[in-house]
């Protein structure tokens, strides 16, 4: 099971994304759910890390693990960032709907 946790600020902006685990494997090969999540999260992490106006910190210390923290979003980048996060959420929700036994998504507000 892949567990993805998205933490949002009071403003509605995504602050952190964590992903841990693998989808069920068949014949020692990663399945479509795992591949879909991996590609989507890796692409978003690379997109955010190269975007002007975003400050991000991330790690992927082991296969099946990702931590991404967005520490700053400039005013000029807000609309772009919101759109990118919307795309990410739509993709993750579609994958979770298609593979409900392999992907769990949790969204929460930052604890103060």
Secondary structure, DSSP 8 states (H G I E B T S, - for coil): -EEEEEEE-TTS-EEEEEEE-----BTTB--HHHHHHHHHHHHHHHHHHH-TTEEEEEE--STTEEEEEEEEE-GGGHHHHHHHHHHHHHHHHHHHHHTTTTEEEEEEE---
